[in-house]
C-alpha cells in the first residue's frame, strides 16, 4: 500500500461557496447577515492554499478572528482535561 504524504491541511472557517450562499437564502435575515460577515471569499481561500503549497506551510487558516477564538477556547479545554488527568507535579 502506498502511503500518502499530506503537505497542507486546510482549516476552513466559513468559505463563501455556493453551498453557503444557498444556506443564506433559506436562513433568517439575522443569520444570513452574520454568515455574510463571517464568510471568507473563495478566491481568498484559493490564494491562501496556493501560498501554503509554495511556502510549505502545513496549516492554512482562512479566518484570523473567529477561528482564533475557537482555537483558544478549544486549546484551553484540552489543556484543562490534560491537567485533570495528569496533574502537574
Buried (B, 14 or more C-beta within 10 A) or exposed (E): EEEEEEEBEEEBBBBBBEEBEEEBEEEEEEEBEBBEEBBBEBEBBEEBBEEBEEEEBEEBBBBEEBBEEEEEEEEEEEEEEEEEEEEEE
